[in-house]
Amino acid sequence: MFPSNSPVDGAAVTYRLLILSLWATTLAAQPARVARASLRLVGTDTRCDAVAVDGRTVSRGPSGVVVLDTIEAGTHEVSCGAPFALYLPARSQLTVTLQVDSAPRFAGSAADVNRYLQKSSALSTAAFSALWQVQPPTFRNRWQAAWQRERRALAAVRGADATFRARERARLDFRYAWGRVTYPFFRWRESDDPEIVVDPAVPKIIRSVLLADERWWTLAEHRELLGAIVHERARTLLATTAALQRGDARWLRAEFAALTSLFRDPALQREAAFRVLFAHLDDNDGRGVDSVYQRWLALSPNASQRSQIDSMLNEDRARMAAYPSAVYREVDGVPLFVHVMRPTAGDSSGERPAMLWFHGGSGTTGSWYQSPGVISALRQRGVTVLAIEFRTGARFDNDADALSDAARAYQWALRSGGAFGIDTARIGVAGFSSGSLLALQLATMGVDMTTGAAATSPSVTSRRFPAGVIVTGACPNPAEDAYTRKMIARHGSAIQPSPMSHVSSGLPPMLIVQASDDEYCAFADADRFAKMLQAAGNRADFVQVPGGGHFFGFYHPPGQRLLRDGITRALQQWGWMPR
């Protein structure tokens, strides 16, 4: 510094200001000091083989303890057995004792914060599901009380920093708003109410939450709320806009129209558009999305989003090009395809037996290539798979006519399959979840070869049944579901959808593979259906998968083995492959 009595000329002042400017620039260029915390993971030697924090493997000490004394403060994902999230305020300490059969135990200054994160929430999906069928005023009162209770619990957490409290308040607010937005639909879906009764307070509630605050866009609760808002507005547009009631990808087009009218903030609109398009491609495929894709490009998505969407579309085009296909019918000018997937092993020469494959997705989503291992198991055993596109809610806002498509696809296979090297005397049907329902409906009703429709009347003389049936995650009694009854009534169908209502003698041999803890299609129903078939003199092999849940065919190795073994035995018994 210059002495107070020093003469200072203009050059000296200029030099001093230059030094100060360079000093300030140097400080600005330095990275901000990162807040740190201390983390210890105990009990890892008995809990898991490898420990990872934020996706990176970390080493244990001599006693099996993981010590991270200078870990960055904030949120971390720990993988050691089942993954879970931690939050570490600045300069906090946390010791996590991992236990084999129960939740982790916490100690240290960050213990209360993490106990809060691990506790069951009064706004959980299970809590929300318990309120689906109560009357609207009761739901609103209970849901608001649960939200207020959670906010009080958050306020009582010790050791939390301002960032944690702000984030958790946002999560609670998003979750509360999500429940208010989605309840009217779920109430209608799970009850016999004839119409969806909109909650008049929803617009005000949505305005009160921080949807446009980019800090919270990575939160699952933000994604769920944003998706619900768009979806419910799209429901109204679909019901009132004639142009959206024609063509393909109807829900995607409706959701895109909804988000562009809902959100004025360009960044939020871009984010919502990316999520809507990504979710559709992830749950379905790229059929009919071209117009929405071009509109999405006009919103100037960032490079990462553009890369993700383009990659998904390229994968879909490659799948379409990988197999021969044929149009078996058109609906509203939209072609529906059969994709012919020849055997990859076993006896693949000459005319081969074939199975029509009906994918799952609750009748709402899904695509022809999605499979719980059945497609690959069949192809490896010398069977051609005919993967069928049929009407779903996402593409056609109509899942009640999927049976009509399934019957027409079976008729096409009988009449045209020979051109693709198929033995038309050995054409069966297979499916998962809602696709299993289509397979079982064809198996118990048969197809009227004159009309190409399901043979619902016993008097049909040109009835043809599939040669064999394989189903997983089966729902043989859909008439118990209020939503199914609504969809049937909506489309004026007189068909009794339950295969249980059509059990008779002389039905094709069936393999039913069901998880004992199936959370969507009751094990007891599948078991009872198999017994009904057997009592009527039909061959029905029933394989119980202990545990594994509805999606065992995707993620549960023991269940996958039971499924493959069951398919091998069934094909051998049917004479479709050598013993």
C-alpha positions in Angstrom: 0.0 0.0 0.0 1.1 3.6 -0.6 1.9 5.6 2.5 -0.7 8.2 3.2 1.9 11.0 2.7 3.4 9.6 -0.5 3.0 11.6 -3.7 1.0 9.5 -6.2 1.0 10.4 -9.8 -1.4 9.1 -12.5 1.0 6.3 -13.7 1.2 5.0 -10.1 -2.6 5.0 -9.8 -2.9 3.2 -13.1 -0.3 0.6 -12.0 -2.1 0.1 -8.7 -5.5 -0.5 -10.3 -3.9 -2.9 -12.8 -2.4 -5.0 -9.9 -5.7 -5.0 -8.1 -7.5 -6.1 -11.2 -5.1 -8.9 -11.9 -5.4 -10.0 -8.3 -9.2 -10.1 -8.5 -9.1 -11.9 -11.8 -6.8 -14.5 -10.3 -9.1 -15.1 -7.3 -12.1 -15.4 -9.6 -10.3 -18.0 -11.8 -9.5 -20.2 -8.8 -12.1 -22.9 -8.0 -14.4 -22.2 -5.1 -13.4 -24.1 -1.9 -15.3 -27.3 -1.8 -17.1 -28.1 1.4 -16.0 -31.5 2.8 -17.4 -34.1 5.2 -16.3 -37.4 6.7 -18.0 -40.8 5.9 -17.3 -44.3 7.4 -19.1 -47.4 6.1 -19.0 -50.3 8.6 -20.0 -53.9 8.1 -19.2 -54.0 4.4 -17.3 -57.3 4.6 -20.5 -59.2 5.4 -22.9 -57.1 3.4 -21.5 -57.1 -0.1 -18.5 -58.0 -2.2 -17.8 -54.5 -3.6 -18.5 -51.0 -2.2 -19.2 -48.1 -4.5 -19.8 -44.5 -3.8 -21.3 -42.4 -6.6 -20.6 -45.3 -9.0 -16.8 -45.6 -8.1 -15.5 -48.6 -6.3 -13.8 -47.7 -3.0 -11.4 -49.8 -1.0 -11.9 -51.2 2.5 -9.4 -50.9 5.4 -7.9 -53.9 7.2 -11.1 -54.4 9.2 -13.4 -54.1 6.3 -14.3 -50.5 7.1 -14.5 -47.9 4.3 -13.2 -44.5 5.5 -13.7 -41.3 3.4 -12.4 -38.5 5.6 -12.6 -35.7 2.9 -15.6 -36.6 0.9 -17.5 -33.7 -0.7 -20.5 -32.5 1.2 -23.9 -33.1 -0.4 -25.8 -36.1 -1.8 -24.1 -39.4 -2.5 -25.2 -42.8 -3.8 -23.8 -45.8 -1.9 -24.0 -49.2 -3.4 -23.3 -52.1 -1.0 -26.1 -54.6 -1.3 -29.2 -52.5 -2.1 -28.2 -48.9 -3.1 -29.3 -46.0 -1.0 -28.7 -42.2 -0.9 -26.9 -40.2 1.8 -26.7 -36.5 2.5 -23.6 -35.0 4.2 -23.8 -31.4 5.4 -20.5 -29.5 5.3 -18.0 -30.5 8.0 -20.3 -33.3 9.2 -19.4 -36.8 10.2 -21.4 -39.9 9.5 -20.9 -43.6 10.3 -23.1 -46.0 8.5 -23.4 -49.6 9.9 -24.7 -51.8 7.1 -26.8 -54.7 8.2 -27.8 -57.8 6.2 -31.5 -58.0 7.0 -32.4 -54.5 8.0 -32.0 -50.8 7.2 -28.5 -49.2 7.8 -27.9 -47.6 11.2 -26.5 -44.1 11.4 -24.3 -42.3 14.0 -22.5 -38.9 14.0 -23.5 -35.3 13.4 -25.3 -36.2 10.1 -27.2 -39.2 11.6 -30.5 -37.4 12.0 -30.5 -36.1 8.5 -30.0 -39.6 7.1 -32.6 -41.2 9.4 -35.0 -38.7 8.0 -34.1 -39.7 4.4 -34.6 -43.4 5.2 -37.9 -43.2 7.0 -41.2 -44.1 5.4 -43.0 -41.1 4.1 -46.7 -40.3 4.7 -46.7 -39.2 1.1 -45.3 -42.5 -0.3 -46.9 -44.3 -3.2 -48.2 -46.9 -0.8 -49.9 -44.2 1.3 -51.4 -42.6 -1.8 -52.7 -46.0 -3.0 -54.5 -46.5 0.2 -56.5 -43.4 -0.5 -57.5 -44.1 -4.1 -61.0 -45.2 -3.3 -62.0 -42.7 -0.6 -64.3 -39.8 -1.5 -62.5 -36.6 -2.9 -63.1 -34.4 0.3 -61.6 -37.2 2.5 -58.6 -37.6 0.2 -57.9 -33.9 0.1 -58.0 -33.6 3.9 -55.9 -36.7 4.5 -53.3 -35.9 1.9 -52.9 -32.3 3.1 -52.6 -33.5 6.7 -49.9 -36.0 5.6 -48.0 -33.1 3.8 -48.2 -30.9 6.8 -47.0 -33.8 9.0 -44.0 -34.4 6.7 -43.1 -30.6 6.8 -43.1 -30.7 10.6 -40.9 -33.8 10.6 -38.4 -32.0 8.3 -38.3 -28.9 10.5 -37.4 -31.1 13.4 -34.4 -32.7 11.7 -31.2 -31.8 13.6 -27.9 -31.0 11.8 -29.5 -30.2 8.4 -28.1 -27.3 6.4 -30.1 -24.7 4.4 -29.5 -26.6 1.1 -30.9 -29.8 2.5 -34.0 -28.1 4.0 -34.7 -26.3 0.7 -34.4 -29.4 -1.3 -36.6 -31.5 1.0 -39.3 -28.8 1.1 -39.3 -28.8 -2.7 -39.6 -32.6 -2.7 -42.5 -32.5 -0.3 -44.3 -29.8 -2.2 -43.9 -31.6 -5.5 -45.1 -34.8 -4.0 -48.2 -33.2 -2.4 -49.0 -31.4 -5.7 -48.6 -34.7 -7.6 -51.1 -36.4 -5.4 -53.7 -33.7 -5.9 -53.1 -33.8 -9.7 -53.3 -37.5 -10.1 -55.9 -38.5 -7.6 -59.0 -37.7 -9.8 -57.8 -40.2 -12.4 -56.9 -43.0 -10.0 -60.1 -42.5 -8.1 -62.0 -43.0 -11.4 -59.8 -45.9 -12.5 -60.2 -47.9 -9.3 -63.9 -47.2 -8.7 -67.1 -47.4 -10.6 -67.3 -43.6 -10.9 -68.5 -42.8 -14.4 -66.4 -39.7 -14.9 -63.1 -38.1 -13.7 -64.0 -35.3 -11.3 -61.3 -32.6 -11.5 -59.9 -31.1 -8.3 -60.7 -27.3 -8.6 -57.7 -26.3 -6.4 -55.1 -27.9 -8.6 -54.2 -24.8 -10.8 -53.5 -22.8 -7.6 -51.5 -25.6 -6.1 -49.3 -25.9 -9.3 -48.7 -22.2 -9.3 -47.4 -22.5 -5.7 -44.6 -24.9 -6.4 -41.1 -24.2 -7.9 -41.4 -26.0 -11.2 -39.2 -23.5 -13.1 -36.4 -23.6 -10.5 -33.7 -25.6 -12.3 -32.1 -26.6 -9.0 -34.8 -29.2 -8.5 -35.1 -30.6 -12.0 -33.1 -33.7 -11.1 -35.5 -34.7 -8.3 -37.7 -37.7 -9.1 -40.6 -35.8 -7.5 -40.2 -32.9 -10.0 -40.2 -35.4 -12.9 -43.3 -37.1 -11.6 -45.2 -33.9 -11.1 -44.3 -32.3 -14.4 -45.2 -35.5 -16.2 -48.6 -35.7 -14.4 -49.5 -32.1 -15.2 -48.7 -32.6 -18.9 -50.5 -36.0 -19.0 -53.7 -34.7 -17.4 -53.9 -31.7 -19.8 -53.3 -34.1 -22.7 -56.2 -36.2 -21.5 -58.5 -33.2 -22.0 -57.0 -32.3 -25.4 -57.5 -35.9 -26.6 -61.1 -35.9 -25.7 -61.8 -32.5 -27.4 -59.4 -32.3 -30.4 -60.5 -34.2 -33.5 -57.0 -34.1 -35.1 -55.5 -35.9 -32.0 -58.1 -38.7 -32.3 -56.6 -39.9 -35.6 -53.3 -41.4 -36.6 -50.4 -42.8 -34.6 -48.7 -41.8 -31.3 -51.8 -40.0 -30.1 -50.8 -39.6 -26.5 -47.4 -38.3 -27.4 -48.9 -35.7 -29.8 -51.4 -34.7 -27.2 -48.8 -34.3 -24.5 -46.6 -32.2 -26.7 -49.5 -30.0 -27.5 -50.3 -29.8 -23.8 -46.8 -28.8 -22.7 -46.4 -26.1 -25.3 -49.7 -24.5 -24.0 -48.9 -25.0 -20.3 -45.4 -23.6 -19.9 -44.3 -20.2 -21.1 -40.8 -20.4 -19.6 -38.6 -21.6 -22.6 -36.2 -23.6 -20.4 -39.0 -25.4 -18.6 -40.8 -26.1 -21.9 -37.7 -27.6 -23.4 -37.2 -29.8 -20.3 -40.8 -31.0 -20.4 -40.6 -31.7 -24.1 -37.4 -33.8 -23.7 -38.9 -35.8 -20.9 -42.2 -36.5 -22.8 -40.4 -37.6 -25.9 -37.8 -39.7 -24.0 -40.5 -41.4 -21.9 -42.5 -42.3 -25.0 -39.5 -43.8 -26.9 -38.4 -45.6 -23.8 -41.8 -47.2 -23.1 -42.9 -47.7 -26.8 -40.9 -47.1 -29.9 -40.4 -44.6 -32.7 -43.5 -45.3 -34.8 -45.4 -42.2 -35.6 -43.2 -39.7 -33.8 -41.8 -37.8 -36.8 -44.0 -34.7 -36.5 -43.3 -34.4 -32.8 -39.6 -34.9 -33.3 -39.5 -32.0 -35.7 -41.4 -29.7 -33.3 -39.0 -30.8 -30.6 -36.0 -29.8 -32.7 -37.6 -26.3 -33.1 -37.3 -25.8 -29.3 -33.5 -26.0 -29.6 -32.7 -28.9 -27.3 -29.2 -29.1 -25.9 -26.6 -31.4 -27.4 -26.9 -34.1 -24.7 -30.7 -34.3 -25.1 -30.4 -34.4 -28.9 -27.8 -37.2 -28.7 -30.0 -39.3 -26.4 -33.2 -39.0 -28.5 -31.3 -39.6 -31.8 -29.6 -42.7 -30.3 -33.0 -44.1 -29.3 -34.5 -43.5 -32.7 -31.5 -45.0 -34.4 -31.8 -48.1 -32.2 -35.4 -48.4 -33.1 -34.8 -48.1 -36.9 -32.0 -50.7 -36.6 -34.5 -53.1 -34.9 -37.1 -52.5 -37.6 -34.5 -53.2 -40.3 -33.1 -56.4 -38.6 -36.1 -58.6 -39.3 -38.5 -59.2 -42.2 -41.9 -57.7 -41.6 -45.3 -57.6 -43.1 -48.5 -55.5 -42.6 -51.3 -57.7 -41.3 -53.9 -54.8 -41.1 -54.3 -51.1 -41.1 -56.1 -49.0 -38.5 -57.0 -45.5 -39.3 -54.4 -45.5 -42.1 -51.7 -46.7 -39.7 -50.1 -50.0 -40.7 -49.7 -52.7 -38.0 -46.7 -55.0 -38.6 -45.8 -58.6 -37.9 -42.0 -58.9 -37.3 -40.6 -62.3 -38.3 -37.8 -63.5 -36.1 -36.3 -66.7 -37.3 -34.7 -69.3 -35.0 -31.1 -68.6 -33.8 -30.4 -72.2 -32.7 -31.9 -75.7 -32.6 -33.4 -77.0 -35.8 -33.8 -73.8 -37.9 -34.1 -75.4 -41.3 -37.2 -75.9 -43.4 -40.7 -74.9 -42.2 -40.5 -74.2 -38.5 -43.2 -73.9 -35.8 -44.0 -70.4 -34.8 -45.4 -68.4 -31.8 -47.1 -65.1 -32.0 -45.6 -62.8 -29.3 -47.8 -60.2 -27.5 -45.8 -57.8 -25.4 -46.9 -56.4 -22.0 -47.5 -52.8 -20.9 -50.9 -52.9 -19.3 -52.4 -52.3 -22.7 -51.1 -48.8 -22.5 -47.5 -48.9 -23.5 -45.0 -51.4 -24.9 -43.5 -52.5 -28.2 -43.2 -55.7 -30.2 -39.5 -56.4 -29.3 -40.0 -56.2 -25.5 -39.8 -59.6 -23.9 -39.2 -61.3 -20.5 -36.8 -63.8 -22.1 -39.5 -65.7 -24.0 -38.5 -64.5 -27.4 -34.9 -65.5 -27.1 -35.8 -68.8 -25.4 -38.1 -69.8 -28.3 -35.7 -68.8 -31.0 -32.9 -70.8 -29.3 -35.1 -73.8 -29.4 -35.9 -73.7 -33.1 -39.2 -71.7 -33.0 -39.9 -68.7 -35.2 -41.3 -65.7 -33.3 -43.9 -63.5 -34.9 -43.7 -60.3 -32.8 -47.0 -58.5 -33.2 -47.8 -54.8 -33.1 -51.3 -54.1 -31.8 -53.3 -51.1 -30.6 -52.2 -49.7 -27.3 -53.3 -46.6 -25.3 -50.2 -44.7 -26.1 -50.4 -45.1 -29.8 -54.1 -45.2 -30.4 -55.8 -44.0 -27.2 -57.5 -47.4 -27.4 -56.5 -50.7 -25.7 -59.9 -52.3 -25.8 -59.5 -53.4 -29.5 -56.2 -55.2 -29.0 -58.0 -58.5 -29.1 -59.3 -57.7 -32.5 -55.7 -57.1 -33.7 -54.5 -60.3 -32.0 -57.1 -62.4 -33.8 -56.4 -60.7 -37.1 -52.7 -61.3 -36.7 -53.3 -65.0 -36.0 -55.5 -65.3 -39.1 -52.7 -63.6 -41.1 -50.1 -66.1 -39.8 -52.3 -69.1 -40.8 -52.8 -67.7 -44.3 -49.5 -66.1 -45.0 -47.0 -67.7 -42.7 -45.9 -70.3 -45.2 -44.1 -67.5 -47.2 -41.9 -66.9 -44.2 -40.9 -70.6 -43.7 -43.6 -71.3 -41.1 -45.3 -74.6 -40.5 -48.9 -73.3 -40.4 -50.1 -76.4 -38.6 -47.9 -75.4 -35.6 -48.7 -71.8 -34.8 -49.1 -70.9 -31.1 -49.4 -67.7 -29.1 -47.4 -66.4 -26.2 -47.4 -63.2 -24.1 -46.4 -61.4 -20.9 -48.8 -59.5 -18.6 -51.4 -57.8 -20.7 -50.0 -59.6 -23.7 -50.7 -62.9 -21.8 -54.3 -61.9 -21.6 -54.5 -61.6 -25.4 -52.8 -65.0 -25.8 -55.2 -66.6 -23.3 -58.3 -65.0 -24.9 -57.3 -66.5 -28.3 -56.5 -69.8 -26.6 -60.0 -70.1 -24.9 -62.1 -68.4 -27.6 -60.3 -69.3 -30.8 -60.5 -67.2 -34.0 -63.4 -67.1 -36.4 -61.5 -67.6 -39.7 -64.4 -66.2 -41.7 -64.3 -62.8 -40.0 -60.8 -62.7 -38.5 -62.3 -61.9 -35.1 -62.2 -63.6 -31.8 -64.8 -66.4 -31.9 -67.0 -65.3 -28.9 -70.0 -67.4 -29.8 -70.1 -71.2 -29.4 -72.0 -71.5 -32.7 -69.0 -70.4 -34.8 -68.2 -73.2 -37.2 -65.0 -71.8 -38.7 -63.2 -71.6 -35.4 -59.4 -72.2 -35.2 -57.4 -72.4 -32.0 -53.6 -71.8 -31.5 -51.5 -75.0 -31.5 -49.9 -74.1 -28.1 -49.8 -71.3 -25.5 -47.1 -69.9 -23.3 -47.8 -67.1 -20.8 -46.0 -65.4 -18.0 -47.3 -62.9 -15.5 -50.8 -63.9 -16.6 -54.0 -62.0 -15.6 -56.7 -64.6 -16.6 -59.6 -62.7 -14.8 -59.5 -59.1 -16.0 -63.2 -58.5 -15.5 -62.4 -57.9 -11.8 -60.5 -54.8 -12.8 -62.7 -51.6 -12.9 -60.5 -50.0 -15.5 -60.9 -53.0 -17.9 -64.7 -52.8 -17.5 -64.6 -49.1 -18.3 -62.5 -49.6 -21.5 -64.8 -52.3 -22.7 -67.9 -50.2 -22.1 -66.2 -47.1 -23.7 -65.6 -49.0 -27.0 -68.9 -50.7 -27.0 -67.4 -54.2 -26.9 -69.8 -57.1 -26.0 -66.9 -59.5 -25.5 -66.6 -61.1 -22.1 -62.8 -60.5 -21.6 -62.1 -63.1 -18.9 -60.5 -66.4 -20.2 -62.0 -68.0 -17.1 -65.4 -67.5 -18.6 -64.4 -69.4 -21.7 -62.8 -72.6 -20.3 -64.1 -75.7 -22.1 -62.7 -79.1 -23.2 -60.6 -79.4 -26.3 -58.4 -76.3 -25.7 -54.7 -76.2 -26.8 -51.9 -77.2 -24.4 -50.8 -74.3 -22.2 -47.7 -73.4 -20.1 -48.4 -70.9 -17.4 -45.4 -69.5 -15.5 -46.3 -67.3 -12.5 -44.4 -65.7 -9.6 -45.8 -66.5 -6.2 -45.6 -62.8 -5.2 -46.8 -61.3 -8.5 -47.9 -57.8 -7.5 -50.0 -57.1 -10.6 -51.6 -60.4 -11.6 -52.7 -62.5 -8.7 -51.0 -65.8 -8.4 -54.2 -67.3 -7.0 -56.1 -66.4 -10.2 -53.4 -68.0 -12.4 -53.3 -71.1 -10.3 -57.1 -71.4 -10.3 -57.3 -70.9 -14.0 -54.7 -73.8 -14.6 -56.8 -76.1 -12.4 -60.0 -75.2 -14.3 -58.3 -76.1 -17.6 -57.1 -79.4 -16.1 -60.5 -80.2 -14.7 -62.0 -79.7 -18.2 -59.5 -82.3 -19.6 -57.0 -79.9 -21.1 -53.2 -80.0 -20.7 -52.1 -77.1 -18.6 -48.6 -77.1 -17.1 -48.3 -74.6 -14.2 -44.8 -73.4 -13.0 -44.6 -71.5 -9.8 -41.7 -69.1 -9.5 -40.9 -68.5 -5.8 -40.4 -64.8 -5.4 -39.2 -62.6 -8.3 -42.4 -60.5 -8.7 -44.3 -59.7 -11.8 -41.2 -58.9 -13.8 -39.2 -62.0 -12.9 -38.6 -62.8 -16.6 -36.6 -59.6 -16.9 -34.5 -59.4 -13.7 -34.8 -62.6 -11.6 -32.2 -65.3 -12.7 -33.8 -68.2 -10.8 -37.2 -67.4 -12.3 -35.6 -67.0 -15.8 -34.1 -70.5 -15.4 -37.5 -71.9 -14.4 -39.1 -70.2 -17.4 -36.5 -71.5 -19.9 -36.8 -75.1 -18.5 -40.6 -74.9 -18.7 -40.5 -73.8 -22.3 -38.1 -76.6 -23.2 -40.4 -79.2 -21.6 -43.5 -77.8 -23.2 -42.0 -77.7 -26.7 -40.8 -81.3 -26.3 -44.2 -82.5 -25.1 -45.8 -80.7 -28.0 -43.4 -82.3 -30.5 -41.9 -79.0 -31.5 -38.4 -79.9 -30.6 -36.6 -83.3 -29.9 -36.4 -84.6 -26.4 
